[in-house]
């Protein structure tokens, strides 16, 4: 019996994507003073939405990817990291992560109630 299901696996992948995005943002912040460093982003949700809008979506095939941000403004030293933008991205990512955890907890609570008869 598959207790996790497709939705549970998707939630785990969303949590993993948020974790990877946190690592990428942390790397950007750590390199904010390195000349020539180009900031990166971690894309997953946008790729997932694109796959979901296709004729035969296969969400399990969607893989997150680290992407260099070619549109970011570059400073005099060639670095494209903006510390304030990175802090905002980290806050947004933290909220996403907390939302995914809350959804997963709700699913687990429902399963627990079903098994224990809500005692």
KOLDREN-269823 format. One record per residue: residue number from 0; x, y, z of N, C-alpha, C, O in turn. Coordinates in steps of 0.001 Angstrom, whole numbers, plus 524288, in hexadecimal, padded with zeros to 5 digits. Layout:
! KOLDREN-269823
<pos: NUM; n_east: X; n_north: Y; n_up: Z; ca_east: X; ca_north: Y; ca_up: Z; c_east: X; c_north: Y; c_up: Z; o_east: X; o_north: Y; o_up: Z>
...
This chain:
! KOLDREN-269823
<pos: 0; n_east: 8034D; n_north: 7FB60; n_up: 80000; ca_east: 80000; ca_north: 80000; ca_up: 80000; c_east: 80375; c_north: 804DA; c_up: 80000; o_east: 80716; o_north: 8054A; o_up: 80320>
<pos: 1; n_east: 80252; n_north: 80868; n_up: 7FC88; ca_east: 80561; ca_north: 80D31; ca_up: 7FBF4; c_east: 802FF; c_north: 8117F; c_up: 7FF4F; o_east: 7FF28; o_north: 813F5; o_up: 7FDC8>
<pos: 2; n_east: 80552; n_north: 81265; n_up: 803EE; ca_east: 80339; ca_north: 8164B; ca_up: 80795; c_east: 8049E; c_north: 81BDE; c_up: 805F3; o_east: 801E0; o_north: 81F94; o_up: 8074D>
<pos: 3; n_east: 808D7; n_north: 81C6B; n_up: 80313; ca_east: 80A99; ca_north: 821AA; ca_up: 8019E; c_east: 8079F; c_north: 823A2; c_up: 7FCDF; o_east: 80594; o_north: 827FC; o_up: 7FCF4>
<pos: 4; n_east: 80757; n_north: 8208F; n_up: 7F8CE; ca_east: 80482; ca_north: 82206; ca_up: 7F41F; c_east: 80755; c_north: 8261F; c_up: 7F0E8; o_east: 80B64; o_north: 82829; o_up: 7F27D>
<pos: 5; n_east: 80528; n_north: 8274B; n_up: 7EC69; ca_east: 8077E; ca_north: 82B23; ca_up: 7E8DD; c_east: 807B1; c_north: 8308E; c_up: 7EB4C; o_east: 80B89; o_north: 8335F; o_up: 7EAA7>
<pos: 6; n_east: 80393; n_north: 83204; n_up: 7EE14; ca_east: 8037A; ca_north: 83732; ca_up: 7F085; c_east: 807A3; c_north: 837B0; c_up: 7F4BB; o_east: 80A2E; o_north: 83BBF; o_up: 7F533>
<pos: 7; n_east: 80854; n_north: 83394; n_up: 7F7C5; ca_east: 80C5B; ca_north: 833A2; ca_up: 7FBD2; c_east: 811CA; c_north: 833FC; c_up: 7F981; o_east: 81523; o_north: 836CF; o_up: 7FB7D>
<pos: 8; n_east: 812A9; n_north: 83116; n_up: 7F544; ca_east: 817C4; ca_north: 83158; ca_up: 7F2A5; c_east: 818AE; c_north: 836CD; c_up: 7F069; o_east: 81D0B; o_north: 838CF; o_up: 7F09C>
<pos: 9; n_east: 81498; n_north: 8392C; n_up: 7EE4D; ca_east: 8151A; ca_north: 83E80; ca_up: 7EC43; c_east: 8166F; c_north: 8424C; c_up: 7F0A7; o_east: 819BA; o_north: 845BB; o_up: 7EFF6>
<pos: 10; n_east: 813EC; n_north: 841B7; n_up: 7F521; ca_east: 8152C; ca_north: 84513; ca_up: 7F99B; c_east: 81ADB; c_north: 84472; c_up: 7FB41; o_east: 81D79; o_north: 8484B; o_up: 7FC77>
<pos: 11; n_east: 81CC3; n_north: 83FA2; n_up: 7FB4F; ca_east: 8223B; ca_north: 83EB5; ca_up: 7FCC3; c_east: 825EA; c_north: 84142; c_up: 7F8CE; o_east: 829FD; o_north: 84359; o_up: 7FA44>
<pos: 12; n_east: 8247C; n_north: 84115; n_up: 7F3D6; ca_east: 827BC; ca_north: 84393; ca_up: 7EFD6; c_east: 8279A; c_north: 84981; c_up: 7F064; o_east: 82B92; o_north: 84C18; o_up: 7EF8F>
<pos: 13; n_east: 82316; n_north: 84BAE; n_up: 7F1C9; ca_east: 822B1; ca_north: 85151; ca_up: 7F2B0; c_east: 82609; c_north: 852E9; c_up: 7F758; o_east: 828A9; o_north: 856F0; o_up: 7F732>
<pos: 14; n_east: 825F1; n_north: 84FC5; n_up: 7FB77; ca_east: 82947; ca_north: 850DA; ca_up: 7FFFF; c_east: 82F0E; c_north: 85098; c_up: 7FE86; o_east: 83227; o_north: 853DF; o_up: 80030>
<pos: 15; n_east: 83075; n_north: 84CBE; n_up: 7FB71; ca_east: 835E6; ca_north: 84C43; ca_up: 7F9A8; c_east: 83777; c_north: 850E8; c_up: 7F648; o_east: 83BD7; o_north: 852DD; o_up: 7F6B2>
<pos: 16; n_east: 833E4; n_north: 852AB; n_up: 7F2F3; ca_east: 83507; ca_north: 8572F; ca_up: 7EF9F; c_east: 835E7; c_north: 85C0F; c_up: 7F2F2; o_east: 83969; o_north: 85F27; o_up: 7F1D3>
<pos: 17; n_east: 832C1; n_north: 85CC2; n_up: 7F702; ca_east: 83375; ca_north: 86143; ca_up: 7FA7A; c_east: 838B0; c_north: 860EF; c_up: 7FD48; o_east: 83B3E; o_north: 864EC; o_up: 7FE1E>
<pos: 18; n_east: 83A4B; n_north: 85C46; n_up: 7FEB8; ca_east: 83F60; ca_north: 85B8F; ca_up: 80142; c_east: 843D0; c_north: 85CE7; c_up: 7FD80; o_east: 84782; o_north: 85F9E; o_up: 7FEF3>
<pos: 19; n_east: 8436E; n_north: 85AFE; n_up: 7F8AC; ca_east: 84771; ca_north: 85C32; ca_up: 7F4C0; c_east: 84797; c_north: 8620D; c_up: 7F394; o_east: 84BCA; o_north: 8644D; o_up: 7F2EE>
<pos: 20; n_east: 842FA; n_north: 86486; n_up: 7F34F; ca_east: 842C3; ca_north: 86A29; ca_up: 7F24A; c_east: 8456E; c_north: 86D22; c_up: 7F6B3; o_east: 84811; o_north: 8710A; o_up: 7F5C0>
<pos: 21; n_east: 844C2; n_north: 86B53; n_up: 7FB78; ca_east: 84746; ca_north: 86DCA; ca_up: 7FFF5; c_east: 84D39; c_north: 86D82; c_up: 7FF77; o_east: 84FF5; o_north: 87144; o_up: 800B4>
<pos: 22; n_east: 84F30; n_north: 86914; n_up: 7FDAB; ca_east: 854D6; ca_north: 86876; ca_up: 7FCE2; c_east: 856DE; c_north: 86C2C; c_up: 7F8AF; o_east: 85B0B; o_north: 86E7D; o_up: 7F944>
<pos: 23; n_east: 853E5; n_north: 86CBA; n_up: 7F474; ca_east: 85583; ca_north: 8703D; ca_up: 7F02E; c_east: 85591; c_north: 875E4; c_up: 7F215; o_east: 85942; o_north: 878C8; o_up: 7F105>
<pos: 24; n_east: 8517C; n_north: 87775; n_up: 7F4E4; ca_east: 8513D; ca_north: 87CCF; ca_up: 7F6E9; c_east: 855B4; c_north: 87DC1; c_up: 7FAC8; o_east: 85821; o_north: 881E7; o_up: 7FAB7>
<pos: 25; n_east: 856C5; n_north: 879F2; n_up: 7FE1C; ca_east: 85B1A; ca_north: 87A77; ca_up: 801D4; c_east: 86049; c_north: 87B16; c_up: 7FEF8; o_east: 8639F; o_north: 87E24; o_up: 80099>
<pos: 26; n_east: 860F2; n_north: 87833; n_up: 7FAB9; ca_east: 865AA; ca_north: 878B8; ca_up: 7F785; c_east: 8661B; c_north: 87E23; c_up: 7F526; o_east: 86A5E; o_north: 8805A; o_up: 7F4E0>
<pos: 27; n_east: 861B2; n_north: 88046; n_up: 7F370; ca_east: 861B6; ca_north: 8859D; ca_up: 7F150; c_east: 86377; c_north: 8897A; c_up: 7F57E; o_east: 866C7; o_north: 88CD4; o_up: 7F487>
<pos: 28; n_east: 86132; n_north: 888F7; n_up: 7FA2A; ca_east: 86289; ca_north: 88C8D; ca_up: 7FE6E; c_east: 8684B; c_north: 88C04; c_up: 7FFE6; o_east: 86AF4; o_north: 88FEA; o_up: 800CF>
<pos: 29; n_east: 86A2F; n_north: 88739; n_up: 8001E; ca_east: 86FA9; ca_north: 8864D; ca_up: 80195; c_east: 87375; c_north: 888A3; c_up: 7FD9C; o_east: 877E3; o_north: 889F0; o_up: 7FEF4>
<pos: 30; n_east: 871B9; n_north: 8892B; n_up: 7F8B8; ca_east: 87526; ca_north: 88B21; ca_up: 7F498; c_east: 873CF; c_north: 890A4; c_up: 7F2D5; o_east: 87545; o_north: 8923C; o_up: 7EE89>
<pos: 31; n_east: 8710C; n_north: 89390; n_up: 7F61C; ca_east: 86F54; ca_north: 898C4; ca_up: 7F489; c_east: 873C1; c_north: 89CAA; c_up: 7F3A4; o_east: 872F3; o_north: 8A0B1; o_up: 7F123>
<pos: 32; n_east: 8785F; n_north: 89B85; n_up: 7F5A6; ca_east: 87CD0; ca_north: 89F0E; ca_up: 7F4F1; c_east: 880FF; c_north: 89CDE; c_up: 7F14D; o_east: 8852E; o_north: 89F2C; o_up: 7F0BF>
<pos: 33; n_east: 87FE3; n_north: 89873; n_up: 7EED6; ca_east: 883AF; ca_north: 89607; ca_up: 7EB53; c_east: 88336; c_north: 89889; c_up: 7E5EB; o_east: 87F11; o_north: 89841; o_up: 7E380>
<pos: 34; n_east: 8875D; n_north: 89AF6; n_up: 7E404; ca_east: 88720; ca_north: 89D79; ca_up: 7DEDD; c_east: 885AB; c_north: 89989; c_up: 7DA94; o_east: 887D3; o_north: 8953F; o_up: 7DA4D>
<pos: 35; n_east: 881FE; n_north: 89B19; n_up: 7D74B; ca_east: 88077; ca_north: 897E0; ca_up: 7D2DD; c_east: 87C8B; c_north: 89392; c_up: 7D410; o_east: 87ADF; o_north: 890CA; o_up: 7D083>
<pos: 36; n_east: 87B09; n_north: 892F8; n_up: 7D909; ca_east: 87753; ca_north: 88ED1; ca_up: 7DA69; c_east: 871EA; c_north: 89023; c_up: 7D84B; o_east: 87013; o_north: 8948C; o_up: 7D8D5>
<pos: 37; n_east: 86F66; n_north: 88C4F; n_up: 7D5E7; ca_east: 86A21; ca_north: 88CFC; ca_up: 7D3CF; c_east: 8664F; c_north: 88A07; c_up: 7D744; o_east: 8670D; o_north: 88566; o_up: 7D855>
<pos: 38; n_east: 86243; n_north: 88CAE; n_up: 7D8FE; ca_east: 85E63; ca_north: 88A36; ca_up: 7DC66; c_east: 85B8C; c_north: 885E0; c_up: 7D982; o_east: 85B2A; o_north: 885E5; o_up: 7D4B7>
<pos: 39; n_east: 85992; n_north: 88230; n_up: 7DC84; ca_east: 856B3; ca_north: 87DD0; ca_up: 7DA49; c_east: 85162; c_north: 87D66; c_up: 7DCF3; o_east: 8508A; o_north: 87F90; o_up: 7E129>
<pos: 40; n_east: 84DE1; n_north: 87AA1; n_up: 7DA75; ca_east: 848C7; ca_north: 8796F; ca_up: 7DCB7; c_east: 847F2; c_north: 8738C; c_up: 7DC49; o_east: 84AB4; o_north: 870E1; o_up: 7D964>
<pos: 41; n_east: 8442B; n_north: 87192; n_up: 7DF27; ca_east: 842B9; ca_north: 86C11; ca_up: 7DEB9; c_east: 83D17; c_north: 86BD7; c_up: 7DCF1; o_east: 83992; o_north: 86DA2; o_up: 7DFAE>
<pos: 42; n_east: 83C42; n_north: 869A6; n_up: 7D864; ca_east: 8370B; ca_north: 86959; ca_up: 7D613; c_east: 834BA; c_north: 863EB; c_up: 7D6DC; o_east: 8373C; o_north: 86004; o_up: 7D59A>
<pos: 43; n_east: 83011; n_north: 863A4; n_up: 7D8E2; ca_east: 82D3A; ca_north: 85EB2; ca_up: 7D929; c_east: 82763; c_north: 85F9D; c_up: 7D83F; o_east: 82515; o_north: 85D47; o_up: 7D4BB>
<pos: 44; n_east: 82503; n_north: 862FD; n_up: 7DB64; ca_east: 81F61; ca_north: 863CB; ca_up: 7DB08; c_east: 81DBD; c_north: 8659D; c_up: 7D597; o_east: 819B8; o_north: 863E7; o_up: 7D395>
<pos: 45; n_east: 820D0; n_north: 8690E; n_up: 7D334; ca_east: 81F72; ca_north: 86AE9; ca_up: 7CDF3; c_east: 81FCD; c_north: 8667B; c_up: 7C9F5; o_east: 81C9B; o_north: 8662D; o_up: 7C660>
<pos: 46; n_east: 823A7; n_north: 86313; n_up: 7CA90; ca_east: 8242A; ca_north: 85E8C; ca_up: 7C717; c_east: 81FAC; c_north: 85ABB; c_up: 7C7F7; o_east: 81DB6; o_north: 85859; o_up: 7C447>
<pos: 47; n_east: 81E15; n_north: 85A2F; n_up: 7CCDA; ca_east: 819B7; ca_north: 856C1; ca_up: 7CE26; c_east: 814A5; c_north: 858D7; c_up: 7CBC0; o_east: 81195; o_north: 855D9; o_up: 7C990>
<pos: 48; n_east: 813CA; n_north: 85DE2; n_up: 7CC28; ca_east: 80F11; ca_north: 8603F; ca_up: 7C9DE; c_east: 80F00; c_north: 85F99; c_up: 7C3F3; o_east: 80AEA; o_north: 85E8C; o_up: 7C1A5>
<pos: 49; n_east: 81383; n_north: 86039; n_up: 7C188; ca_east: 813E5; ca_north: 85F84; ca_up: 7BBDF; c_east: 8127D; c_north: 859EC; c_up: 7BA5E; o_east: 80FAB; o_north: 8590B; o_up: 7B693>
<pos: 50; n_east: 81476; n_north: 85626; n_up: 7BD5B; ca_east: 8134B; ca_north: 850A8; ca_up: 7BC4C; c_east: 80D7C; c_north: 84F87; c_up: 7BD29; o_east: 80B1F; o_north: 84C91; o_up: 7BA33>
<pos: 51; n_east: 80B37; n_north: 851DB; n_up: 7C12D; ca_east: 805B1; ca_north: 850FB; ca_up: 7C25A; c_east: 80221; c_north: 85313; c_up: 7BE10; o_east: 7FDC9; o_north: 85123; o_up: 7BD5C>
<pos: 52; n_east: 803ED; n_north: 856FD; n_up: 7BB39; ca_east: 800B5; ca_north: 8593A; ca_up: 7B70E; c_east: 80150; c_north: 85656; c_up: 7B1D9; o_east: 7FEB8; o_north: 857A7; o_up: 7AE05>
<pos: 53; n_east: 804B7; n_north: 8526B; n_up: 7B1B8; ca_east: 8056F; ca_north: 84F6B; ca_up: 7ACE5; c_east: 800EB; c_north: 84B96; c_up: 7AC30; o_east: 7FDCC; o_north: 84AC7; o_up: 7AFC1>
<pos: 54; n_east: 8009B; n_north: 84940; n_up: 7A796; ca_east: 7FC59; ca_north: 845AB; ca_up: 7A656; c_east: 7FC72; c_north: 840BF; c_up: 7A9BC; o_east: 7F85D; o_north: 83F17; o_up: 7ABA9>
<pos: 55; n_east: 800F4; n_north: 83E70; n_up: 7AA7B; ca_east: 8018F; ca_north: 839BC; ca_up: 7ADB6; c_east: 8059C; c_north: 83AC1; c_up: 7B1F1; o_east: 80A20; o_north: 83934; o_up: 7B162>
<pos: 56; n_east: 80408; n_north: 83D5E; n_up: 7B632; ca_east: 807EA; ca_north: 83EC6; ca_up: 7BA24; c_east: 80A38; c_north: 83A0C; c_up: 7BCED; o_east: 8077A; o_north: 8365E; o_up: 7BE5E>
<pos: 57; n_east: 80F4F; n_north: 83A49; n_up: 7BD9E; ca_east: 81220; ca_north: 83657; ca_up: 7C09D; c_east: 81545; c_north: 83948; c_up: 7C4B7; o_east: 819D7; o_north: 83A8B; o_up: 7C3E9>
<pos: 58; n_east: 812C1; n_north: 83A58; n_up: 7C91B; ca_east: 8153B; ca_north: 83D95; ca_up: 7CD18; c_east: 81A08; c_north: 83B07; c_up: 7CF7A; o_east: 81D7F; o_north: 83DBC; o_up: 7D16D>
<pos: 59; n_east: 81A47; n_north: 835DC; n_up: 7CF56; ca_east: 81ECE; ca_north: 83319; ca_up: 7D17D; c_east: 823BF; c_north: 8341D; c_up: 7CE4A; o_east: 82819; o_north: 83367; o_up: 7D036>
<pos: 60; n_east: 8230B; n_north: 835C6; n_up: 7C963; ca_east: 82791; ca_north: 836B8; ca_up: 7C60A; c_east: 829FD; c_north: 83C20; c_up: 7C6DE; o_east: 82E48; o_north: 83D26; o_up: 7C4F6>
<pos: 61; n_east: 82753; n_north: 83F8B; n_up: 7C9A7; ca_east: 8293B; ca_north: 844E0; ca_up: 7CA6C; c_east: 82DC0; c_north: 844DE; c_up: 7CE4B; o_east: 82D4F; o_north: 842E4; o_up: 7D2A7>
<pos: 62; n_east: 83211; n_north: 8471A; n_up: 7CC9A; ca_east: 836B5; ca_north: 84792; ca_up: 7CFE2; c_east: 837EE; c_north: 84D57; c_up: 7D0AB; o_east: 837D9; o_north: 85063; o_up: 7CCF3>
<pos: 63; n_east: 8390E; n_north: 84ED0; n_up: 7D57D; ca_east: 83AA4; ca_north: 8542B; ca_up: 7D68C; c_east: 84002; c_north: 85531; c_up: 7D440; o_east: 8431C; o_north: 8519C; o_up: 7D373>
<pos: 64; n_east: 84107; n_north: 85A1B; n_up: 7D339; ca_east: 8462A; ca_north: 85B5E; ca_up: 7D114; c_east: 84816; c_north: 860AE; c_up: 7D2F1; o_east: 84519; o_north: 86464; o_up: 7D392>
<pos: 65; n_east: 84D27; n_north: 860E1; n_up: 7D3C8; ca_east: 84FCB; ca_north: 865B7; ca_up: 7D536; c_east: 850E2; c_north: 868B1; c_up: 7D02D; o_east: 85317; o_north: 8668E; o_up: 7CC7A>
<pos: 66; n_east: 84F4B; n_north: 86DB0; n_up: 7D012; ca_east: 84FBC; ca_north: 870D4; ca_up: 7CB52; c_east: 85280; c_north: 875F4; c_up: 7CC98; o_east: 8513E; o_north: 87884; o_up: 7D077>
<pos: 67; n_east: 8563F; n_north: 8776C; n_up: 7C956; ca_east: 858BF; ca_north: 87C89; ca_up: 7C9ED; c_east: 854D5; c_north: 880BB; c_up: 7C84B; o_east: 85235; o_north: 88033; o_up: 7C44C>
<pos: 68; n_east: 85474; n_north: 884DE; n_up: 7CB60; ca_east: 850C7; ca_north: 88919; ca_up: 7CA4D; c_east: 8534E; c_north: 88CFF; c_up: 7C690; o_east: 85667; o_north: 8904D; o_up: 7C82F>
<pos: 69; n_east: 851F6; n_north: 88C95; n_up: 7C190; ca_east: 85448; ca_north: 88FF4; ca_up: 7BD94; c_east: 85200; c_north: 89576; c_up: 7BDAD; o_east: 85441; o_north: 8990B; o_up: 7BB66>
<pos: 70; n_east: 84D8A; n_north: 8962C; n_up: 7C04C; ca_east: 84AE6; ca_north: 89B40; ca_up: 7C055; c_east: 84C53; c_north: 89EAB; c_up: 7C501; o_east: 84AB7; o_north: 8A331; o_up: 7C53E>
<pos: 71; n_east: 84F4A; n_north: 89C9A; n_up: 7C8AF; ca_east: 850AF; ca_north: 89F91; ca_up: 7CD5F; c_east: 85476; c_north: 8A3FD; c_up: 7CC04; o_east: 857FA; o_north: 8A366; o_up: 7C8CA>
<pos: 72; n_east: 8539D; n_north: 8A868; n_up: 7CE94; ca_east: 85712; ca_north: 8ACEB; ca_up: 7CDCB; c_east: 85C81; c_north: 8ABA7; c_up: 7CFE0; o_east: 85D17; o_north: 8A94B; o_up: 7D406>
<pos: 73; n_east: 8606D; n_north: 8AD41; n_up: 7CCF2; ca_east: 865DA; ca_north: 8AC2B; ca_up: 7CE59; c_east: 86850; c_north: 8B122; c_up: 7D084; o_east: 867BE; o_north: 8B55B; o_up: 7CE4B>
<pos: 74; n_east: 86B14; n_north: 8B08D; n_up: 7D4EE; ca_east: 86DBC; ca_north: 8B4F1; ca_up: 7D760; c_east: 872EA; c_north: 8B61A; c_up: 7D4C0; o_east: 87464; o_north: 8B376; o_up: 7D103>
<pos: 75; n_east: 875B3; n_north: 8BA0B; n_up: 7D6AE; ca_east: 87AB5; ca_north: 8BB96; ca_up: 7D45E; c_east: 87ED5; c_north: 8B744; c_up: 7D459; o_east: 88243; o_north: 8B732; o_up: 7D0FA>
<pos: 76; n_east: 87E81; n_north: 8B3AD; n_up: 7D819; ca_east: 8825D; ca_north: 8AF77; ca_up: 7D852; c_east: 88093; c_north: 8AA9A; c_up: 7D555; o_east: 8831F; o_north: 8A688; o_up: 7D59D>
<pos: 77; n_east: 87C34; n_north: 8AAFE; n_up: 7D277; ca_east: 87A41; ca_north: 8A698; ca_up: 7CF64; c_east: 876E4; c_north: 8A2CE; c_up: 7D271; o_east: 8752D; o_north: 89EDA; o_up: 7D04E>
<pos: 78; n_east: 875E6; n_north: 8A3EF; n_up: 7D770; ca_east: 872B3; ca_north: 8A08F; ca_up: 7DAC2; c_east: 86CF9; c_north: 8A216; c_up: 7DA2C; o_east: 86BB1; o_north: 8A6B8; o_up: 7DA0F>
<pos: 79; n_east: 86987; n_north: 89E36; n_up: 7D9CD; ca_east: 863FB; ca_north: 89F5C; ca_up: 7D905; c_east: 86093; c_north: 89E1E; c_up: 7DDC4; o_east: 85BCD; o_north: 89DC9; o_up: 7DD4B>
<pos: 80; n_east: 86303; n_north: 89D6E; n_up: 7E25C; ca_east: 86008; ca_north: 89C32; ca_up: 7E71A; c_east: 85E74; c_north: 8A13A; c_up: 7E9D8; o_east: 861B1; o_north: 8A4A5; o_up: 7EAD3>
<pos: 81; n_east: 8596E; n_north: 8A19F; n_up: 7EB11; ca_east: 85756; ca_north: 8A5EC; ca_up: 7EE21; c_east: 855A7; c_north: 8A39D; c_up: 7F359; o_east: 85203; o_north: 8A07A; o_up: 7F38C>
<pos: 82; n_east: 85843; n_north: 8A523; n_up: 7F790; ca_east: 8575B; ca_north: 8A2BF; ca_up: 7FCB5; c_east: 851AE; c_north: 8A33C; c_up: 7FE6A; o_east: 84F7E; o_north: 89F87; o_up: 8008E>
<pos: 83; n_east: 84F4C; n_north: 8A7AA; n_up: 7FD85; ca_east: 849D6; ca_north: 8A86D; ca_up: 7FF23; c_east: 8462C; c_north: 8A4D0; c_up: 7FC1B; o_east: 84296; o_north: 8A28C; o_up: 7FE5F>
<pos: 84; n_east: 8470C; n_north: 8A447; n_up: 7F710; ca_east: 843D6; ca_north: 8A0BF; ca_up: 7F3E6; c_east: 8447B; c_north: 89B1E; c_up: 7F5A0; o_east: 840B7; o_north: 89820; o_up: 7F5A3>
<pos: 85; n_east: 8493C; n_north: 899A7; n_up: 7F716; ca_east: 84A35; ca_north: 89450; ca_up: 7F8DF; c_east: 8477E; c_north: 89348; c_up: 7FE16; o_east: 84559; o_north: 88F0F; o_up: 7FEEA>
<pos: 86; n_east: 84795; n_north: 8971B; n_up: 80195; ca_east: 844CD; ca_north: 89678; ca_up: 80691; c_east: 83EF6; c_north: 895D7; c_up: 805A1; o_east: 83C6E; o_north: 8929F; o_up: 80825>
<pos: 87; n_east: 83CD0; n_north: 898E8; n_up: 80203; ca_east: 83743; ca_north: 89865; ca_up: 800B5; c_east: 83616; c_north: 89314; c_up: 7FE4F; o_east: 83215; o_north: 890B1; o_up: 7FF80>
<pos: 88; n_east: 8398D; n_north: 8913D; n_up: 7FAF3; ca_east: 838D9; ca_north: 88C12; ca_up: 7F895; c_east: 8390F; c_north: 887D2; c_up: 7FCC6; o_east: 83625; o_north: 88401; o_up: 7FC81>
<pos: 89; n_east: 83C7B; n_north: 88875; n_up: 8009F; ca_east: 83CE0; ca_north: 884A3; ca_up: 804DA; c_east: 837DE; c_north: 88496; c_up: 8081D; o_east: 835FC; o_north: 8806E; o_up: 809A0>
<pos: 90; n_east: 835B4; n_north: 8893C; n_up: 80932; ca_east: 830CA; ca_north: 88983; ca_up: 80C28; c_east: 82C59; c_north: 886EC; c_up: 80925; o_east: 8294C; o_north: 883F2; o_up: 80B60>
<pos: 91; n_east: 82BFD; n_north: 8880D; n_up: 80420; ca_east: 827EB; ca_north: 885B2; ca_up: 800DD; c_east: 8287C; c_north: 87FC5; c_up: 800C6; o_east: 824A0; o_north: 87CEE; o_up: 80130>
<pos: 92; n_east: 82D3C; n_north: 87DF2; n_up: 8003E; ca_east: 82E35; ca_north: 87855; ca_up: 80023; c_east: 82CCF; c_north: 875D5; c_up: 8055E; o_east: 82AB4; o_north: 87183; o_up: 80582>
<pos: 93; n_east: 82DF5; n_north: 87880; n_up: 8099F; ca_east: 82C9F; ca_north: 87682; ca_up: 80ECE; c_east: 826B3; c_north: 875F5; c_up: 80F5E; o_east: 824D0; o_north: 8721E; o_up: 81190>
<pos: 94; n_east: 823C8; n_north: 879C9; n_up: 80D64; ca_east: 81E12; ca_north: 8797C; ca_up: 80D9D; c_east: 81C08; c_north: 874F0; c_up: 80A5A; o_east: 8186B; o_north: 87236; o_up: 80BFA>
<pos: 95; n_east: 81E4F; n_north: 8741D; n_up: 805CA; ca_east: 81CD3; ca_north: 86F9F; ca_up: 80291; c_east: 81DC7; c_north: 86A8D; c_up: 80585; o_east: 81A6B; o_north: 8671C; o_up: 805B1>
<pos: 96; n_east: 82261; n_north: 86A25; n_up: 807D1; ca_east: 823CC; ca_north: 86567; ca_up: 80AA9; c_east: 81FEC; c_north: 86469; c_up: 80F16; o_east: 81E15; o_north: 86006; o_up: 80FC5>
<pos: 97; n_east: 81EB0; n_north: 86878; n_up: 81215; ca_east: 81B03; ca_north: 867EB; ca_up: 81669; c_east: 81597; c_north: 8665A; c_up: 81475; o_east: 812E4; o_north: 8634E; o_up: 81705>
<pos: 98; n_east: 813FE; n_north: 86864; n_up: 80FFB; ca_east: 80EF6; ca_north: 866ED; ca_up: 80DBC; c_east: 80EF8; c_north: 8612A; c_up: 80C3B; o_east: 80B3A; o_north: 85E5E; o_up: 80D5F>
<pos: 99; n_east: 8131B; n_north: 85F5F; n_up: 809B1; ca_east: 81378; ca_north: 859E2; ca_up: 8081E; c_east: 81366; c_north: 85651; c_up: 80CEB; o_east: 810EF; o_north: 85230; o_up: 80CD1>
<pos: 100; n_east: 81612; n_north: 857DC; n_up: 81118; ca_east: 8162A; ca_north: 854C6; ca_up: 815E5; c_east: 810B0; c_north: 8548E; c_up: 8184A; o_east: 80F02; o_north: 85070; o_up: 81A1D>
<pos: 101; n_east: 80DE7; n_north: 858FA; n_up: 81848; ca_east: 8089F; ca_north: 85914; ca_up: 81A74; c_east: 804F6; c_north: 8557D; c_up: 81760; o_east: 801B2; o_north: 852CE; o_up: 819A9>
<pos: 102; n_east: 80582; n_north: 85574; n_up: 8123C; ca_east: 8024A; ca_north: 85201; ca_up: 80EF8; c_east: 8039D; c_north: 84C4D; c_up: 8102A; o_east: 8001B; o_north: 8490F; o_up: 810C2>
<pos: 103; n_east: 808A0; n_north: 84B17; n_up: 81083; ca_east: 80A46; ca_north: 845BA; ca_up: 811B2; c_east: 80851; c_north: 8440C; c_up: 81712; o_east: 80697; o_north: 83F9D; o_up: 817C0>
<pos: 104; n_east: 80894; n_north: 8478A; n_up: 81ADA; ca_east: 806B0; ca_north: 84648; ca_up: 8201B; c_east: 800CF; c_north: 84540; c_up: 81FF6; o_east: 7FEF3; o_north: 8419D; o_up: 8227E>
<pos: 105; n_east: 7FDE8; n_north: 8485B; n_up: 81D15; ca_east: 7F848; ca_north: 84783; ca_up: 81CA4; c_east: 7F707; c_north: 84233; c_up: 81A4F; o_east: 7F37D; o_north: 83F7E; o_up: 81C1F>
<pos: 106; n_east: 7F9F2; n_north: 840B9; n_up: 81647; ca_east: 7F92A; ca_north: 83B8C; ca_up: 813DB; c_east: 7FA65; c_north: 83737; c_up: 817C8; o_east: 7F77E; o_north: 83369; o_up: 81838>
<pos: 107; n_east: 7FEB2; n_north: 837D2; n_up: 81A9D; ca_east: 80027; ca_north: 833DD; ca_up: 81E75; c_east: 7FC1B; c_north: 83375; c_up: 822D6; o_east: 7FAEC; o_north: 82F2C; o_up: 824AD>
<pos: 108; n_east: 7FA02; n_north: 837E9; n_up: 8247D; ca_east: 7F5F9; ca_north: 837E5; ca_up: 82888; c_east: 7F112; c_north: 8350B; c_up: 826A8; o_east: 7EE9B; o_north: 8323A; o_up: 829AD>
<pos: 109; n_east: 7EFA9; n_north: 835BF; n_up: 821BB; ca_east: 7EB1C; ca_north: 83300; ca_up: 81F92; c_east: 7EC0C; c_north: 82D1D; c_up: 81F7A; o_east: 7E891; o_north: 82A18; o_up: 820DB>
<pos: 110; n_east: 7F0A2; n_north: 82B7E; n_up: 81DE6; ca_east: 7F1ED; ca_north: 825EF; ca_up: 81DC3; c_east: 7F1DB; c_north: 823B3; c_up: 82344; o_east: 7EFCA; o_north: 81F73; o_up: 82425>
<pos: 111; n_east: 7F41A; n_north: 8268C; n_up: 826F8; ca_east: 7F42F; ca_north: 824D3; ca_up: 82C69; c_east: 7EEA0; c_north: 82436; c_up: 82E79; o_east: 7ED6B; o_north: 82056; o_up: 8310D>
<pos: 112; n_east: 7EB3D; n_north: 827FE; n_up: 82D5C; ca_east: 7E5CD; ca_north: 827B7; ca_up: 82F1D; c_east: 7E2FB; c_north: 8231B; c_up: 82CAF; o_east: 7DFE0; o_north: 8207F; o_up: 82F44>
<pos: 113; n_east: 7E40E; n_north: 8221A; n_up: 827B3; ca_east: 7E187; ca_north: 81DB2; ca_up: 82516; c_east: 7E335; c_north: 8187E; c_up: 82773; o_east: 7E009; o_north: 814EB; o_up: 827FC>
<pos: 114; n_east: 7E817; n_north: 81815; n_up: 828D3; ca_east: 7EA15; ca_north: 81330; ca_up: 82B07; c_east: 7E81E; c_north: 81261; c_up: 8309C; o_east: 7E696; o_north: 80E0C; o_up: 8320A>
<pos: 115; n_east: 7E829; n_north: 8167E; n_up: 833BC; ca_east: 7E6CF; ca_north: 81616; ca_up: 83940; c_east: 7E117; c_north: 81744; c_up: 83A69; o_east: 7DF8C; o_north: 81747; o_up: 83EF7>
<pos: 116; n_east: 7DDF7; n_north: 8183D; n_up: 8367F; ca_east: 7D87F; ca_north: 8195A; ca_up: 8376A; c_east: 7D79D; c_north: 81E72; c_up: 83A44; o_east: 7D3AA; o_north: 81F1A; o_up: 83CED>
<pos: 117; n_east: 7DB43; n_north: 8220F; n_up: 839BA; ca_east: 7DAF7; ca_north: 82743; ca_up: 83C23; c_east: 7DA10; c_north: 826EF; c_up: 8420B; o_east: 7D6C6; o_north: 829B3; o_up: 84434>
<pos: 118; n_east: 7DD0F; n_north: 8237D; n_up: 8449C; ca_east: 7DC9B; ca_north: 822D4; ca_up: 84A4F; c_east: 7DFB9; c_north: 826CD; c_up: 84D28; o_east: 7DFC9; o_north: 826D2; o_up: 851F7>
